[in-house]
Structures are given as structure tokens and as C-alpha cells.
Amino acid sequence: MVSATATPAAQLRGIHKHYRLGEVDVPALCGIDLDLPRGVFSVIGGPSGSGKSTLLNLLGCIDAPDAGSVDVDGQAVAALGDTQRTRFRARHVGFVFQNFNLIPVLTAIENVEYPLRLLEDNAPRRRDMARSALIEVGLEGLEDRLPSALSGGQRQRVAVARALAKRPALVLADEPTANLDQATGRGLIDLMRRIQSATGATFVFSSHDPQLIAEADLRVHLVDGRVTAIDTRGGNA
């Protein structure tokens, strides 16, 4: 059950976002108002082109809205400049990408450690943080393997470890099970659910996967850039 009184991990008010496609102005988000509670397993669903990835990009400080406010972990990120948003994102937001986005010439532990270079100057500490994250996702003993020597599920676990290593306030995942078979996807969902429960991290996914949608504490449905429904395990939000 999602608490209506919890201070949100992220809050969006009056969000509009458009993209220019040739001579055409394409609306991606149209007047979004949304609170995402802390420590909750949330899924943003909707048909292709509904604005799910755009919404994640705004929450992840990758992009800024044309209008409206975005607060993440108490910071008004929409008002930040590009450099400030990059620094905030590096410390407070973790990403799990659909296509893993691992660097093929780096080992599992090096892939997890790589983004930590922005935050931690101490090399032994970086390595310890990366190793702990890989152990947390069940990859102990595979730290020195290249991505090509790992299965799809193992590569996605490396991506999860990379997102979690810095202990971010917000973990975002864009279709994290899309490239996995059903059994592997189920295992990844269970893993992320256990981590969320153990750490209290806030997870926000975009997904078409019925398994992931069914597991969510909070489900946000988008159609044509608008929130059409919000529901929780305990009923309507």
C-alpha cells in the first residue's frame, strides 16, 4: 500500500515537453502532475509513443521540460543548468538501460566502477563499492568476465549493480526486461524487488511487461502524453 502522506521521491507539476520533427512540433508530455513516493516500486505503462521514456528522461535529469517543475530528492532539477543537472544525476540517480549499455572491453567490475569515477577519487574504495554491488546482485566470482562472456540476464545484473553502486535516491529503468526471456525477466524482477525492499530505494520503471506491471506498488498509465490512470496495490491512488 502506497502512503499518500509520504514525502515524494519525485514530484512533477504542469509538465509539458515537445520535440521538433522536421517542420512538425510533436507533443510528448501534456500537463503532467505526478507524485512518486519514496521507497516504492513504481511502473509507468502505456502504448508506444505515450511519453514513458520522455518522462523517465525528465526524472533522470537527462532532459528538461519546456514548462513545469521537476523535483527529485528535494531538488528543483528543472531549474538547473546542464552542468548542474549532470552533477546531480551522477550522485542521485541510477539508470538501468534496456540494452545494458555495458562497455564491451571492460570487465563486469570495471563497468560498475566506471561511473563511480565521477564521485569517488579513491581507487580502492571505488573497487570495493563495485565489488559489493556485484555481490548484491548475485555475481560474486564473475567480476573479471567481459560482457561477451556473460549471459543476457547476467549482463542485465551488471547494469543493475552499476545503477546501485553509488546508492542513489532514485533508480530508473527503461524497459529493463524487454530483451530477456520470460524466466530471466522474472528473476530480474524478483532481484530488483528484493533490493528495493532491503535498501528502501525508489524504483521507477517504464514497461510493457505484464510481470513487471503486476509486481508494482504504484502503476501510472500514460496515453498521448497524459496520465489517464494511477492505481496502487491497495486501490486507486
ZIUR-V748853 format. One record per backbone hydrogen bond with DSSP energy under -0.5 kcal/mol. NH is the residue of the N-H (numbers start at 1). CO is the residue of the C=O. E is the energy in kcal/mol with one decimal. If there is no record, write none. Layout:
# ZIUR-V748853
nh: {NH & NH}
co: {CO & CO}
e: {E & E}
This chain:
# ZIUR-V748853
nh: {6 & 9 & 10 & 11 & 12 & 13 & 15 & 16 & 17 & 19 & 21 & 21 & 22 & 24 & 26 & 26 & 27 & 28 & 29 & 30 & 31 & 32 & 34 & 36 & 37 & 38 & 40 & 42 & 42 & 43 & 44 & 45 & 45 & 50 & 55 & 56 & 57 & 58 & 59 & 60 & 61 & 62 & 63 & 66 & 67 & 69 & 71 & 72 & 73 & 75 & 77 & 77 & 78 & 79 & 80 & 85 & 86 & 87 & 88 & 89 & 90 & 91 & 92 & 93 & 94 & 96 & 100 & 101 & 104 & 106 & 108 & 109 & 111 & 112 & 113 & 114 & 115 & 116 & 117 & 117 & 118 & 119 & 120 & 123 & 126 & 127 & 128 & 129 & 130 & 131 & 132 & 133 & 134 & 135 & 136 & 137 & 138 & 139 & 142 & 145 & 147 & 149 & 150 & 155 & 156 & 157 & 158 & 159 & 160 & 161 & 162 & 163 & 164 & 165 & 167 & 169 & 170 & 171 & 172 & 172 & 173 & 174 & 175 & 175 & 178 & 180 & 185 & 186 & 187 & 188 & 189 & 190 & 191 & 192 & 193 & 194 & 195 & 196 & 197 & 198 & 199 & 200 & 202 & 203 & 203 & 204 & 205 & 206 & 207 & 213 & 214 & 215 & 216 & 216 & 217 & 218 & 219 & 220 & 221 & 221 & 222 & 222 & 223 & 225 & 226 & 228 & 228 & 229 & 231 & 232 & 233 & 235 & 237}
co: {3 & 36 & 36 & 71 & 34 & 69 & 32 & 67 & 29 & 26 & 19 & 24 & 20 & 21 & 19 & 24 & 25 & 17 & 17 & 225 & 15 & 15 & 12 & 10 & 35 & 7 & 37 & 40 & 203 & 218 & 205 & 43 & 220 & 47 & 51 & 52 & 53 & 54 & 55 & 56 & 58 & 57 & 57 & 16 & 16 & 13 & 11 & 75 & 9 & 72 & 70 & 75 & 70 & 76 & 77 & 81 & 82 & 83 & 84 & 85 & 86 & 87 & 88 & 89 & 170 & 172 & 97 & 99 & 102 & 103 & 145 & 143 & 107 & 108 & 109 & 110 & 111 & 113 & 113 & 114 & 115 & 116 & 116 & 121 & 122 & 123 & 124 & 125 & 126 & 127 & 128 & 129 & 130 & 131 & 132 & 133 & 135 & 134 & 139 & 142 & 106 & 146 & 147 & 151 & 152 & 153 & 154 & 155 & 156 & 157 & 158 & 159 & 160 & 161 & 164 & 92 & 92 & 202 & 94 & 170 & 204 & 96 & 173 & 206 & 175 & 177 & 181 & 182 & 183 & 184 & 185 & 186 & 187 & 188 & 189 & 190 & 191 & 192 & 193 & 194 & 195 & 196 & 169 & 40 & 201 & 171 & 42 & 173 & 44 & 209 & 210 & 211 & 212 & 213 & 41 & 41 & 231 & 43 & 219 & 229 & 45 & 220 & 226 & 50 & 223 & 221 & 226 & 221 & 219 & 235 & 217 & 232 & 230}
e: {-0.7 & -2.6 & -1.5 & -2.5 & -3.1 & -2.3 & -2.3 & -2.2 & -2.1 & -2.8 & -0.6 & -3.2 & -0.6 & -2.1 & -3.6 & -0.7 & -0.6 & -3.2 & -1.8 & -3.1 & -1.2 & -2.1 & -2.4 & -2.9 & -0.6 & -0.8 & -0.8 & -0.9 & -2.8 & -2.6 & -3.7 & -0.6 & -3.1 & -1.6 & -2.3 & -2.1 & -2.4 & -1.7 & -2.3 & -2.5 & -1.3 & -2.3 & -1.6 & -2.3 & -1.5 & -2.2 & -2.8 & -2.5 & -3.2 & -2.0 & -1.4 & -1.6 & -1.2 & -0.8 & -1.5 & -2.7 & -2.2 & -2.1 & -2.4 & -2.9 & -2.2 & -1.2 & -2.6 & -1.8 & -2.7 & -2.4 & -1.5 & -2.6 & -0.7 & -1.8 & -1.9 & -2.6 & -2.6 & -1.9 & -2.2 & -1.9 & -0.6 & -1.1 & -0.6 & -1.5 & -1.3 & -1.5 & -2.8 & -0.8 & -2.3 & -2.4 & -2.2 & -2.5 & -2.4 & -2.5 & -2.5 & -1.9 & -2.0 & -2.3 & -2.1 & -1.3 & -1.6 & -2.9 & -2.2 & -1.6 & -0.7 & -2.0 & -1.8 & -2.6 & -2.1 & -1.7 & -1.9 & -2.0 & -2.0 & -2.7 & -2.6 & -1.8 & -1.9 & -1.8 & -2.4 & -0.8 & -1.9 & -3.0 & -3.2 & -0.5 & -2.1 & -1.5 & -0.8 & -2.4 & -1.4 & -1.6 & -3.0 & -2.3 & -2.0 & -2.1 & -2.4 & -2.4 & -2.2 & -2.7 & -2.4 & -2.3 & -2.4 & -2.5 & -2.3 & -2.3 & -2.8 & -2.1 & -1.2 & -1.6 & -0.6 & -2.6 & -2.3 & -2.2 & -1.7 & -2.6 & -2.4 & -1.0 & -0.7 & -0.9 & -2.9 & -1.5 & -3.2 & -2.8 & -0.5 & -3.0 & -2.9 & -0.5 & -2.4 & -1.8 & -1.4 & -2.7 & -0.6 & -1.1 & -2.3 & -3.7 & -1.4 & -1.5 & -1.2}
